[in-house]
Amino acid sequence: MDETGSSVGSRQSGQGLLQAALALPDLATELPVVLKARLFPDSGFEPREDDLGLVSAWIDALREQVENGLADAGAGPEISGKVSRRPFSDRAILTQLMARAVEMRLARNAPAIGMPDPELPEAVQQRLGSEDPDTVEIAMALLIAQCRFLANGRAFHLDLGELSAERTSGLVWRSVSQLQDDGIGEPVALRAAAEKFLAGFDEREGRPHALERFCHWLALPEARQNWSVAHNGPALLLAMLARVSGLGFDACCLLCIEPGLARLAIVARAAGLSGHECLAFLADMAELARLGVHDLPDLAAIEAVGQDEAQQMVARWRNHAASLDDWMDG
């Protein structure tokens, strides 16, 4: 094939990648429906059992934390064991929990790509040796947060701090409403306890903030960023992509379980990954997510989508969803 024919072929494959990205269902919209059907029955779809098991266990862990927090804040011992799963049927909560389950899956399989310690990737380890005490402090905070998240995940536990302040507030108030509807506790005491409990919640102490702070402090990704998954670890790499794309960390996590990873490829190209960097990145993420690699886009398809074109597509997604909550509400 001559040079012109090769260019046309690459362009056609690039269009195929763009079309595949557009054709994929929006998991931020679909997943809450699926999870809600499974966790609060009548399901016709089967998600991965390991992810589902984590989400289910985490709901119970969060229920206990909400109950204990309200009781300690003055709601009384009579609410013990009385917060049901109903407050967790919220779309945003279910989607965020699924994103955390995906992240846990990626970390759990990290040894498959040469990462024996996913909580301490080389990119973080290097900053622990910095001469700048602020950089060391920020890196140490991230290391501690990641270690806690992974250790908790292995024990089927999740800290309430993994949720945003807005979602935590909504969860607590829905729990109060559920208790009131069920005739449990005294309404005035419940409302006062909820206000006191939420007043002590600070999302800046959570792991998502530690990831965001690390990226912001070091201005990541850098101009000549090392995009290796093994170097950065999946969590930090996805946090960088979220920062560049503006799609949000949870949305980027969900891109990692879409068939073919077409939209993840577009986000990576928009972030400036070269064709070869993007190909290696997708292969590693498919391995971590335990997806089939046979339907990943090839190098020609990836390189046929330029950075400007990819950025325009990501901008459309971002404008369609100024926040993950808007994206989920369609």
C-alpha positions, 0 to 999 in steps of 0.5 A: 500500500502506498503512503496515501493508502496507508494514511487513509487506512489509519484514518478509517481505523481512527474513525472506528475508535471514535465511533466505538467511544461514542457507541459505548453506554455511559456507565455513569448512567447505567451502573447505578441502575444495575447495582440498584437492581442487584442490591435492592433486587429484581436484576436482569444483569450480572455485574462481576461478583467480586465488585458486587461483593465489595459494594455490598460489604461497603454498604454495610460498613458505611451503615455502621459508621453512620449509625455509630456517628449518629448515636455518638452525636446524641441520637441514642442507642435505639438506632443501633442496627436500624439504618437500612440499605434504603438510604444507599439506593442513591445513584451517586452513592452507588456509582462512587462505590462501584468506582472504588470497587474498580479501583480496588480491582486494579490495585489487587491485580497490580503484581501482574504488571510488576507492581508488588506494592501498589500503595507505594509506586515509584512516583510516590516513593521518589517524592518521599526522598525529596529535600522539600519537607512539604513535598515529603509530607504530602507524599507521606499523607498519600502513602498512608491514605493508600495503605489504609484504603487497600488494607480496608478493602481487603477486609471489606471495609470502607471509610466514610471519608472515601465519599465526598462531603455532599454525598456524605451529607445526603447519605446521613440525611436520608438515613435520618429520614429512613429512621423517622419513617420507620418510627425509630428515634426522636425526630428532634434528637435525630436532626440535631445528631445529624447536624453535629455529626456532619459538622465534624466531617472533613473531606480534606482528611480523605484519600481522594483529597490526598490524591488531588493534593499530591497532583496539585502540589507537584503540578502533575502531569508534568510536561514530560510525564512518565505515563507508565502504570507500574511507575505511577500506580493506577490510582495516581495515574487515573487522578492525573487523567482526571485532572487533565480531562476534567471528567472527575476521578470516579468517572475515569475509574469507570472508564477502565471497565468499558469493553475495548477501553475506547473512551479511556483511549480518547482521554489518554490521547487528549492528555497527550500520551503518544500512540505507543504510550497509549497502547502500553497504558491500555494493555496494562489497564486491561490486564489490571481490570481483567479485560480481554486484550483482543478488542483493544484499539491497535496502534494505527487506530490510536495514532489516527486520533490526534490530540486536538480531536481527542480533546474536543471529544473529551470537552463534549463529555465534560460539557455534558457533565459539569460534574459526575452527578450531572453525568449520571442524571443524563 
